Amino acid sequence: MTTSASESLNLPLDLVIFGGGGDLSARKLLPALYMAHVHGKLPPKTRILAIGRQDWTRERYLEFVETHSRPFVEVKSLTPEAWQAFLSIFEYVRVNVTSAEDYARLATVSSGAVQRVFYLATSPDLFTQICESLSDAGLVDEHARVVLEKPLGHDLASAQAINDAVGKYFTEPQIFRIDHYLGKETVQNLMVLRFGNALFGPLWQAPYIKSVQITVAESVGVGSRAGFYDHTGALRDMVQNHLLQLLCIVAMEPPVSLDPDAVRDEKLKVLRSLRKMTVADLARDTVRGQYAAGAITGEPVRGYLEEDGVPPRSDTETFVALRVHINNWRWANVPFFLRTGKRLLKRQSEIVIEFADLPFSIIPNGPRDRSNRLVIQLQPEESIQLQMMAKEPGSGMQMLPVSLNLDLEKAFTERRPEAYERLLIDVIRGRLTHFMRRDELEAAWTWVEPILNGWSQLGDRPRTYTAGTWGPAASSALMARDNMTWSEEI
């Protein structure tokens, strides 16, 4: 039986990061921990134990942090005194994950009554070995927690195997399956927008909502991740986790409370209500793409097949668009359009709620292609915009589209933590609401896996799209069949 969060917070904290010398740690985790440290969010007796294979001294690791993490820290929060105080809580421990002796050395460094948080910023293939070795070394107790980075598995069977293996040593309340999109302020604000305002409650359903769009667009290519990415693709890398989690928050029923299991129960119902896609559905309602050479912000970039480490005839998708349905009363006949891709025109993540058209308009000469839309932008800026119609100044009754804007950065002057910072603090405090439960993960894979198998059965290669565009033209055609358009095409 696990102890309460308050009991664990009374103990010194050892935050143990496997993959401490990796890219994720350098660019995301350590800068987030610095911000938490400088703003007093870490417990007073906190140590960061960086775990790596490199035969480094502590001083050599701190040089790595200086070179690779400091550039990603918010400049206005960076002072020499605060930075040195942050570096003082680091230790470096060389661990070969297959060596029992190395875990014994870790147990010597992290000993006594202490709360241990193990962050596995490694390949999922190593999760089982690491958890077993931590347990054998006596490092897993009732206070311990483990954070698992995505992707959790390659398919349903591998996800279940990881869950089974980790579950031998950690109870479900000790396991934090992290999805950094759930740490974004606007994503969490979506819960308040939906369930804290009487305005949207009666309208958040069919027939008042015409469609929902969820886009997570990236301008970057695969970069140094080509070896990993070519065995993964956009559906596994982005849709199975990020986009489905966003869909759940948009579509879920009101939970009975903000208790973690109450919220995750409702998300699970959405995943289980997703209509299964047949091979015929896949041919009609999915678009796979792969970027070719083009230009991003005026600079030429290579196509996917020219990237280092990509096989010459790879058929891995770097873009996917889907038309999906949720089989329940709230969302009957409302299409959800999901889209994600690399080397698109710009980095942009947004949710667009398109409300139904008026059954009849008494206003003459008004635009007929402008529905009311609620646009929730997640990145690069975070904002909420309600698009509606207003009268054009002057004589007559001409209508023009206008927007009611909520700029979250201007509305709230206090600093808002970044996603990883917020989620790391949630882990330390034992708050599970914004982390996936095991049954959520497996329900997502249960829906995604037939799509992967169906694509294999169809045998079609991904459609080519030029880098620096919004993907294959077929994704626009996917919307056009329902007389709709992606938000940037209006």
MINU-861595 format. One record per residue (C-alpha): residue number from 1; x, y, z. Coordinates in steps of 0.2 Angstrom, whole numbers, always signed. Last residue first. Example, Ala and Ser with C-alpha at 12.3 -4.5 7.8 and 13.67 -1.06 7.14 Angstrom:
! residues 2
+-----+-------+-------+-------+
| pos |     u |     v |     w |
+-----+-------+-------+-------+
|   2 |   +68 |    -5 |   +36 |
|   1 |   +62 |   -22 |   +39 |
+-----+-------+-------+-------+
END
This chain:
! residues 490
+-----+-------+-------+-------+
| pos |     u |     v |     w |
+-----+-------+-------+-------+
| 490 |   -54 |  +150 |  -222 |
| 489 |   -40 |  +138 |  -227 |
| 488 |   -30 |  +140 |  -211 |
| 487 |   -44 |  +133 |  -200 |
| 486 |   -45 |  +117 |  -211 |
| 485 |   -61 |  +117 |  -222 |
| 484 |   -78 |  +110 |  -222 |
| 483 |   -91 |  +105 |  -235 |
| 482 |   -91 |   +87 |  -227 |
| 481 |   -82 |   +80 |  -243 |
| 480 |   -71 |   +96 |  -242 |
| 479 |   -63 |   +90 |  -225 |
| 478 |   -55 |   +75 |  -233 |
| 477 |   -51 |   +84 |  -249 |
| 476 |   -40 |   +96 |  -238 |
| 475 |   -31 |   +81 |  -232 |
| 474 |   -29 |   +74 |  -250 |
| 473 |   -19 |   +90 |  -254 |
| 472 |    -5 |   +82 |  -244 |
| 471 |    +3 |   +92 |  -230 |
| 470 |    +1 |  +110 |  -224 |
| 469 |   +16 |  +117 |  -234 |
| 468 |   +34 |  +120 |  -229 |
| 467 |   +40 |  +103 |  -235 |
| 466 |   +32 |   +97 |  -251 |
| 465 |   +20 |   +83 |  -249 |
| 464 |   +21 |   +65 |  -255 |
| 463 |    +7 |   +53 |  -252 |
| 462 |   +11 |   +39 |  -241 |
| 461 |   +13 |   +22 |  -250 |
| 460 |    -2 |   +11 |  -251 |
| 459 |    -1 |    -7 |  -245 |
| 458 |   -20 |    -8 |  -241 |
| 457 |   -16 |   -22 |  -228 |
| 456 |    -2 |   -13 |  -220 |
| 455 |   -14 |    +2 |  -218 |
| 454 |   -27 |    -9 |  -211 |
| 453 |   -14 |   -16 |  -198 |
| 452 |    -9 |    +2 |  -192 |
| 451 |   -27 |    +7 |  -191 |
| 450 |   -32 |    -9 |  -182 |
| 449 |   -18 |    -4 |  -169 |
| 448 |   -25 |   +13 |  -165 |
| 447 |   -41 |    +9 |  -157 |
| 446 |   -34 |    -5 |  -145 |
| 445 |   -18 |    +6 |  -143 |
| 444 |   -29 |   +20 |  -135 |
| 443 |   -38 |    +8 |  -124 |
| 442 |   -22 |    +1 |  -118 |
| 441 |   -16 |   +19 |  -113 |
| 440 |   -32 |   +23 |  -104 |
| 439 |   -32 |    +6 |   -95 |
| 438 |   -15 |   +10 |   -88 |
| 437 |   -19 |   +27 |   -82 |
| 436 |   -12 |   +42 |   -91 |
| 435 |    -6 |   +57 |   -82 |
| 434 |   -14 |   +74 |   -79 |
| 433 |   -24 |   +69 |   -64 |
| 432 |   -10 |   +59 |   -55 |
| 431 |    -5 |   +72 |   -42 |
| 430 |    +8 |   +64 |   -31 |
| 429 |   +17 |   +80 |   -25 |
| 428 |   +33 |   +75 |   -34 |
| 427 |   +24 |   +69 |   -49 |
| 426 |   +14 |   +85 |   -50 |
| 425 |   +29 |   +96 |   -48 |
| 424 |   +37 |   +86 |   -63 |
| 423 |   +20 |   +90 |   -73 |
| 422 |   +21 |  +108 |   -70 |
| 421 |   +39 |  +110 |   -75 |
| 420 |   +37 |   +99 |   -90 |
| 419 |   +22 |  +109 |   -97 |
| 418 |   +30 |  +127 |   -94 |
| 417 |   +26 |  +136 |   -78 |
| 416 |   +15 |  +152 |   -79 |
| 415 |   +23 |  +168 |   -72 |
| 414 |   +10 |  +180 |   -65 |
| 413 |    +2 |  +193 |   -76 |
| 412 |   -13 |  +183 |   -80 |
| 411 |   -24 |  +191 |   -94 |
| 410 |   -10 |  +196 |  -104 |
| 409 |    -2 |  +179 |  -106 |
| 408 |   -19 |  +171 |  -107 |
| 407 |   -24 |  +181 |  -122 |
| 406 |   -43 |  +179 |  -122 |
| 405 |   -49 |  +185 |  -139 |
| 404 |   -67 |  +189 |  -145 |
| 403 |   -66 |  +189 |  -163 |
| 402 |   -74 |  +197 |  -178 |
| 401 |   -82 |  +191 |  -194 |
| 400 |   -91 |  +205 |  -204 |
| 399 |  -110 |  +207 |  -207 |
| 398 |  -118 |  +220 |  -218 |
| 397 |  -134 |  +228 |  -211 |
| 396 |  -135 |  +245 |  -220 |
| 395 |  -127 |  +261 |  -215 |
| 394 |  -110 |  +262 |  -207 |
| 393 |  -100 |  +251 |  -196 |
| 392 |  -100 |  +232 |  -201 |
| 391 |  -112 |  +222 |  -190 |
| 390 |  -104 |  +208 |  -180 |
| 389 |  -102 |  +189 |  -183 |
| 388 |   -92 |  +177 |  -172 |
| 387 |   -75 |  +169 |  -169 |
| 386 |   -72 |  +165 |  -151 |
| 385 |   -53 |  +165 |  -147 |
| 384 |   -43 |  +156 |  -134 |
| 383 |   -25 |  +159 |  -132 |
| 382 |    -8 |  +151 |  -129 |
| 381 |    +6 |  +156 |  -141 |
| 380 |   +17 |  +143 |  -151 |
| 379 |    +7 |  +133 |  -146 |
| 378 |    -9 |  +128 |  -138 |
| 377 |   -22 |  +138 |  -148 |
| 376 |   -40 |  +136 |  -143 |
| 375 |   -51 |  +142 |  -157 |
| 374 |   -70 |  +143 |  -154 |
| 373 |   -79 |  +145 |  -170 |
| 372 |   -95 |  +153 |  -176 |
| 371 |   -98 |  +148 |  -194 |
| 370 |   -92 |  +159 |  -208 |
| 369 |   -95 |  +152 |  -225 |
| 368 |  -112 |  +161 |  -229 |
| 367 |  -105 |  +179 |  -228 |
| 366 |  -119 |  +191 |  -225 |
| 365 |  -128 |  +199 |  -240 |
| 364 |  -145 |  +199 |  -231 |
| 363 |  -147 |  +196 |  -212 |
| 362 |  -163 |  +186 |  -208 |
| 361 |  -153 |  +170 |  -207 |
| 360 |  -161 |  +153 |  -206 |
| 359 |  -155 |  +136 |  -198 |
| 358 |  -140 |  +145 |  -191 |
| 357 |  -124 |  +135 |  -195 |
| 356 |  -118 |  +123 |  -182 |
| 355 |  -103 |  +127 |  -171 |
| 354 |   -85 |  +124 |  -176 |
| 353 |   -74 |  +119 |  -161 |
| 352 |   -56 |  +122 |  -167 |
| 351 |   -42 |  +114 |  -156 |
| 350 |   -24 |  +121 |  -160 |
| 349 |    -6 |  +116 |  -161 |
| 348 |    +6 |  +126 |  -172 |
| 347 |   +23 |  +125 |  -178 |
| 346 |   +24 |  +132 |  -196 |
| 345 |   +22 |  +127 |  -214 |
| 344 |   +23 |  +108 |  -211 |
| 343 |   +40 |   +99 |  -210 |
| 342 |   +32 |   +86 |  -198 |
| 341 |   +14 |   +81 |  -197 |
| 340 |    -2 |   +80 |  -187 |
| 339 |   -20 |   +81 |  -191 |
| 338 |   -36 |   +75 |  -182 |
| 337 |   -53 |   +79 |  -189 |
| 336 |   -68 |   +74 |  -177 |
| 335 |   -84 |   +72 |  -186 |
| 334 |  -101 |   +75 |  -177 |
| 333 |  -114 |   +62 |  -182 |
| 332 |  -118 |   +57 |  -163 |
| 331 |  -106 |   +67 |  -152 |
| 330 |  -117 |   +69 |  -136 |
| 329 |  -127 |   +53 |  -139 |
| 328 |  -112 |   +41 |  -140 |
| 327 |  -101 |   +33 |  -154 |
| 326 |   -87 |   +45 |  -156 |
| 325 |   -82 |   +48 |  -174 |
| 324 |   -66 |   +50 |  -184 |
| 323 |   -59 |   +58 |  -199 |
| 322 |   -40 |   +56 |  -199 |
| 321 |   -25 |   +66 |  -205 |
| 320 |    -8 |   +59 |  -204 |
| 319 |    +9 |   +66 |  -209 |
| 318 |   +27 |   +59 |  -207 |
| 317 |   +22 |   +42 |  -213 |
| 316 |   +34 |   +28 |  -214 |
| 315 |   +35 |   +20 |  -232 |
| 314 |   +54 |   +20 |  -232 |
| 313 |   +61 |   +17 |  -249 |
| 312 |   +79 |   +24 |  -247 |
| 311 |   +80 |   +19 |  -228 |
| 310 |   +81 |   +34 |  -216 |
| 309 |   +97 |   +36 |  -206 |
| 308 |  +102 |   +53 |  -212 |
| 307 |   +87 |   +62 |  -220 |
| 306 |   +86 |   +61 |  -239 |
| 305 |   +70 |   +50 |  -239 |
| 304 |   +62 |   +63 |  -227 |
| 303 |   +65 |   +77 |  -240 |
| 302 |   +79 |   +89 |  -237 |
| 301 |   +76 |  +108 |  -232 |
| 300 |   +79 |  +124 |  -241 |
| 299 |   +78 |  +140 |  -230 |
| 298 |   +64 |  +153 |  -234 |
| 297 |   +55 |  +150 |  -217 |
| 296 |   +55 |  +131 |  -221 |
| 295 |   +58 |  +126 |  -239 |
| 294 |   +55 |  +110 |  -249 |
| 293 |   +62 |   +93 |  -251 |
| 292 |   +48 |   +79 |  -249 |
| 291 |   +38 |   +76 |  -234 |
| 290 |   +28 |   +59 |  -231 |
| 289 |    +9 |   +58 |  -230 |
| 288 |    -4 |   +47 |  -224 |
| 287 |   -23 |   +52 |  -226 |
| 286 |   -37 |   +43 |  -217 |
| 285 |   -56 |   +43 |  -220 |
| 284 |   -59 |   +35 |  -236 |
| 283 |   -46 |   +21 |  -238 |
| 282 |   -46 |   +19 |  -219 |
| 281 |   -65 |   +17 |  -218 |
| 280 |   -64 |    +3 |  -231 |
| 279 |   -51 |    -5 |  -221 |
| 278 |   -63 |    -4 |  -206 |
| 277 |   -61 |   +10 |  -192 |
| 276 |   -68 |    +7 |  -175 |
| 275 |   -79 |   +20 |  -168 |
| 274 |   -71 |   +29 |  -153 |
| 273 |   -82 |   +25 |  -138 |
| 272 |   -69 |   +16 |  -128 |
| 271 |   -58 |   +31 |  -130 |
| 270 |   -72 |   +42 |  -124 |
| 269 |   -76 |   +31 |  -109 |
| 268 |   -57 |   +31 |  -104 |
| 267 |   -57 |   +50 |  -103 |
| 266 |   -72 |   +49 |   -91 |
| 265 |   -64 |   +37 |   -80 |
| 264 |   -48 |   +47 |   -81 |
| 263 |   -57 |   +62 |   -73 |
| 262 |   -65 |   +53 |   -59 |
| 261 |   -48 |   +43 |   -56 |
| 260 |   -38 |   +59 |   -54 |
| 259 |   -51 |   +67 |   -42 |
| 258 |   -57 |   +83 |   -50 |
| 257 |   -75 |   +79 |   -46 |
| 256 |   -90 |   +70 |   -53 |
| 255 |   -82 |   +71 |   -71 |
| 254 |   -91 |   +81 |   -84 |
| 253 |   -92 |   +70 |  -100 |
| 252 |   -77 |   +69 |  -111 |
| 251 |   -76 |   +76 |  -129 |
| 250 |   -64 |   +90 |  -128 |
| 249 |   -53 |   +82 |  -115 |
| 248 |   -53 |   +65 |  -124 |
| 247 |   -49 |   +73 |  -140 |
| 246 |   -33 |   +81 |  -132 |
| 245 |   -28 |   +64 |  -126 |
| 244 |   -31 |   +56 |  -143 |
| 243 |   -20 |   +70 |  -151 |
| 242 |    -5 |   +68 |  -139 |
| 241 |    -5 |   +49 |  -136 |
| 240 |    -9 |   +38 |  -151 |
| 239 |   -10 |   +52 |  -163 |
| 238 |    +8 |   +59 |  -160 |
| 237 |   +22 |   +46 |  -161 |
| 236 |   +11 |   +30 |  -166 |
| 235 |    +2 |   +39 |  -180 |
| 234 |   +16 |   +50 |  -185 |
| 233 |   +28 |   +36 |  -189 |
| 232 |   +37 |   +23 |  -177 |
| 231 |   +50 |   +12 |  -185 |
| 230 |   +57 |   +27 |  -195 |
| 229 |   +56 |   +38 |  -180 |
| 228 |   +68 |   +29 |  -170 |
| 227 |   +82 |   +29 |  -183 |
| 226 |   +77 |   +46 |  -189 |
| 225 |   +78 |   +54 |  -172 |
| 224 |   +94 |   +65 |  -176 |
| 223 |   +83 |   +77 |  -187 |
| 222 |   +65 |   +70 |  -190 |
| 221 |   +60 |   +87 |  -198 |
| 220 |   +55 |  +103 |  -189 |
| 219 |   +40 |  +113 |  -194 |
| 218 |   +28 |  +104 |  -183 |
| 217 |    +9 |  +104 |  -183 |
| 216 |    -3 |   +97 |  -170 |
| 215 |   -20 |  +100 |  -176 |
| 214 |   -37 |   +95 |  -168 |
| 213 |   -53 |  +100 |  -178 |
| 212 |   -70 |   +97 |  -171 |
| 211 |   -86 |   +98 |  -181 |
| 210 |  -104 |  +104 |  -182 |
| 209 |  -107 |  +108 |  -164 |
| 208 |  -125 |  +113 |  -159 |
| 207 |  -132 |   +96 |  -165 |
| 206 |  -123 |   +88 |  -156 |
| 205 |  -114 |   +93 |  -140 |
| 204 |  -105 |  +107 |  -131 |
| 203 |  -120 |  +120 |  -133 |
| 202 |  -129 |  +117 |  -116 |
| 201 |  -112 |  +118 |  -106 |
| 200 |  -104 |  +132 |  -116 |
| 199 |  -111 |  +148 |  -107 |
| 198 |  -113 |  +140 |   -90 |
| 197 |   -94 |  +141 |   -88 |
| 196 |   -84 |  +131 |   -76 |
| 195 |   -85 |  +114 |   -84 |
| 194 |   -80 |  +117 |  -102 |
| 193 |   -68 |  +132 |  -100 |
| 192 |   -62 |  +125 |   -83 |
| 191 |   -57 |  +109 |   -91 |
| 190 |   -50 |  +118 |  -106 |
| 189 |   -39 |  +128 |   -94 |
| 188 |   -29 |  +112 |   -92 |
| 187 |   -25 |  +111 |  -111 |
| 186 |   -22 |  +130 |  -111 |
| 185 |    -9 |  +128 |   -97 |
| 184 |    +1 |  +114 |  -105 |
| 183 |    +4 |  +100 |   -94 |
| 182 |    -7 |   +88 |  -103 |
| 181 |    +3 |   +91 |  -119 |
| 180 |   +18 |   +84 |  -109 |
| 179 |   +12 |   +66 |  -109 |
| 178 |   +19 |   +57 |   -95 |
| 177 |   +14 |   +40 |   -89 |
| 176 |   +16 |   +42 |   -70 |
| 175 |   +17 |   +25 |   -60 |
| 174 |   +16 |   +25 |   -41 |
| 173 |    -3 |   +25 |   -41 |
| 172 |    -3 |    +9 |   -52 |
| 171 |    +8 |    +0 |   -40 |
| 170 |   +27 |    -1 |   -44 |
| 169 |   +38 |   -17 |   -45 |
| 168 |   +27 |   -30 |   -54 |
| 167 |   +18 |   -16 |   -62 |
| 166 |   +33 |   -11 |   -72 |
| 165 |   +33 |   -28 |   -81 |
| 164 |   +14 |   -29 |   -84 |
| 163 |   +13 |   -11 |   -90 |
| 162 |   +28 |   -14 |  -102 |
| 161 |   +20 |   -30 |  -108 |
| 160 |    +3 |   -22 |  -111 |
| 159 |   +11 |    -8 |  -121 |
| 158 |   +21 |   -22 |  -131 |
| 157 |    +5 |   -31 |  -135 |
| 156 |    -5 |   -15 |  -139 |
| 155 |    +8 |    -9 |  -152 |
| 154 |   +25 |    -1 |  -152 |
| 153 |   +25 |    +2 |  -133 |
| 152 |   +24 |   +17 |  -122 |
| 151 |   +31 |   +30 |  -133 |
| 150 |   +32 |   +40 |  -122 |
| 149 |   +41 |   +43 |  -106 |
| 148 |   +38 |   +33 |   -90 |
| 147 |   +39 |   +42 |   -73 |
| 146 |   +42 |   +31 |   -58 |
| 145 |   +37 |   +34 |   -40 |
| 144 |   +45 |   +28 |   -24 |
| 143 |   +38 |   +31 |    -6 |
| 142 |   +31 |   +13 |    -4 |
| 141 |   +48 |    +6 |    -8 |
| 140 |   +59 |    +3 |   -24 |
| 139 |   +78 |    +6 |   -21 |
| 138 |   +82 |   -12 |   -14 |
| 137 |   +94 |   -16 |   -27 |
| 136 |   +83 |   -30 |   -34 |
| 135 |   +69 |   -17 |   -36 |
| 134 |   +80 |    -5 |   -46 |
| 133 |   +86 |   -19 |   -56 |
| 132 |   +68 |   -25 |   -61 |
| 131 |   +63 |    -7 |   -65 |
| 130 |   +78 |    -4 |   -76 |
| 129 |   +77 |   -20 |   -85 |
| 128 |   +58 |   -18 |   -89 |
| 127 |   +60 |    +1 |   -94 |
| 126 |   +75 |    -3 |  -106 |
| 125 |   +65 |    -6 |  -122 |
| 124 |   +55 |   +10 |  -118 |
| 123 |   +70 |   +19 |  -124 |
| 122 |   +76 |   +31 |  -110 |
| 121 |   +70 |   +46 |  -101 |
| 120 |   +65 |   +35 |   -86 |
| 119 |   +62 |   +47 |   -72 |
| 118 |   +64 |   +38 |   -55 |
| 117 |   +57 |   +48 |   -41 |
| 116 |   +64 |   +43 |   -24 |
| 115 |   +58 |   +48 |    -7 |
| 114 |   +71 |   +46 |    +6 |
| 113 |   +74 |   +37 |   +22 |
| 112 |   +91 |   +30 |   +19 |
| 111 |  +101 |   +27 |    +4 |
| 110 |  +103 |   +36 |   -13 |
| 109 |  +122 |   +36 |   -17 |
| 108 |  +125 |   +18 |   -10 |
| 107 |  +109 |   +12 |   -19 |
| 106 |  +117 |   +19 |   -35 |
| 105 |  +133 |    +9 |   -32 |
| 104 |  +122 |    -6 |   -30 |
| 103 |  +113 |    -2 |   -47 |
| 102 |  +131 |    -2 |   -55 |
| 101 |  +135 |   -19 |   -48 |
| 100 |  +119 |   -26 |   -56 |
|  99 |  +125 |   -21 |   -73 |
|  98 |  +112 |   -21 |   -87 |
|  97 |  +107 |    -3 |   -85 |
|  96 |  +125 |    +2 |   -86 |
|  95 |  +125 |   +16 |   -73 |
|  94 |  +137 |   +30 |   -70 |
|  93 |  +131 |   +41 |   -56 |
|  92 |  +131 |   +60 |   -57 |
|  91 |  +126 |   +71 |   -42 |
|  90 |  +117 |   +88 |   -44 |
|  89 |  +110 |   +99 |   -30 |
|  88 |  +125 |  +111 |   -31 |
|  87 |  +121 |  +115 |   -49 |
|  86 |  +104 |  +124 |   -44 |
|  85 |  +113 |  +135 |   -32 |
|  84 |  +126 |  +139 |   -45 |
|  83 |  +112 |  +144 |   -57 |
|  82 |  +103 |  +154 |   -44 |
|  81 |  +119 |  +164 |   -40 |
|  80 |  +123 |  +167 |   -58 |
|  79 |  +106 |  +173 |   -63 |
|  78 |   +94 |  +165 |   -75 |
|  77 |   +75 |  +169 |   -73 |
|  76 |   +75 |  +183 |   -87 |
|  75 |   +84 |  +171 |   -99 |
|  74 |   +72 |  +157 |   -98 |
|  73 |   +83 |  +141 |   -98 |
|  72 |   +86 |  +132 |  -114 |
|  71 |  +104 |  +139 |  -116 |
|  70 |  +108 |  +132 |   -99 |
|  69 |  +104 |  +114 |  -104 |
|  68 |  +117 |  +109 |  -116 |
|  67 |  +133 |  +118 |  -112 |
|  66 |  +131 |  +121 |   -93 |
|  65 |  +123 |  +104 |   -91 |
|  64 |  +137 |   +95 |  -100 |
|  63 |  +150 |  +105 |   -90 |
|  62 |  +140 |   +99 |   -74 |
|  61 |  +142 |   +81 |   -80 |
|  60 |  +161 |   +83 |   -82 |
|  59 |  +162 |   +90 |   -64 |
|  58 |  +152 |   +75 |   -57 |
|  57 |  +164 |   +64 |   -65 |
|  56 |  +160 |   +55 |   -82 |
|  55 |  +161 |   +37 |   -88 |
|  54 |  +146 |   +39 |   -99 |
|  53 |  +132 |   +27 |   -97 |
|  52 |  +121 |   +39 |   -88 |
|  51 |  +111 |   +43 |   -72 |
|  50 |  +109 |   +60 |   -66 |
|  49 |  +104 |   +61 |   -48 |
|  48 |   +95 |   +77 |   -44 |
|  47 |   +95 |   +81 |   -25 |
|  46 |   +81 |   +89 |   -15 |
|  45 |   +81 |   +93 |    +3 |
|  44 |   +70 |  +109 |    +3 |
|  43 |   +56 |  +102 |    -8 |
|  42 |   +56 |  +109 |   -26 |
|  41 |   +44 |  +123 |   -30 |
|  40 |   +54 |  +137 |   -23 |
|  39 |   +54 |  +148 |   -39 |
|  38 |   +73 |  +145 |   -43 |
|  37 |   +71 |  +126 |   -41 |
|  36 |   +55 |  +124 |   -51 |
|  35 |   +63 |  +135 |   -65 |
|  34 |   +79 |  +124 |   -64 |
|  33 |   +69 |  +108 |   -64 |
|  32 |   +61 |  +114 |   -81 |
|  31 |   +78 |  +118 |   -88 |
|  30 |   +84 |  +101 |   -83 |
|  29 |   +69 |   +91 |   -90 |
|  28 |   +67 |   +99 |  -107 |
|  27 |   +82 |  +102 |  -117 |
|  26 |   +96 |   +93 |  -108 |
|  25 |   +85 |   +79 |  -101 |
|  24 |   +76 |   +76 |  -117 |
|  23 |   +93 |   +76 |  -127 |
|  22 |  +102 |   +63 |  -116 |
|  21 |  +115 |   +64 |  -103 |
|  20 |  +103 |   +61 |   -88 |
|  19 |   +96 |   +46 |   -98 |
|  18 |   +89 |   +39 |   -81 |
|  17 |   +85 |   +54 |   -70 |
|  16 |   +84 |   +50 |   -52 |
|  15 |   +75 |   +64 |   -42 |
|  14 |   +81 |   +60 |   -24 |
|  13 |   +69 |   +70 |   -12 |
|  12 |   +71 |   +72 |    +7 |
|  11 |   +56 |   +66 |   +16 |
|  10 |   +41 |   +76 |   +22 |
|   9 |   +34 |   +77 |    +4 |
|   8 |   +32 |   +58 |    +5 |
|   7 |   +20 |   +59 |   +20 |
|   6 |   +10 |   +73 |   +11 |
|   5 |    +8 |   +62 |    -5 |
|   4 |    +0 |   +48 |    +5 |
|   3 |    +9 |   +31 |    +7 |
|   2 |    +7 |   +17 |    -5 |
|   1 |    +0 |    +0 |    +0 |
+-----+-------+-------+-------+
END
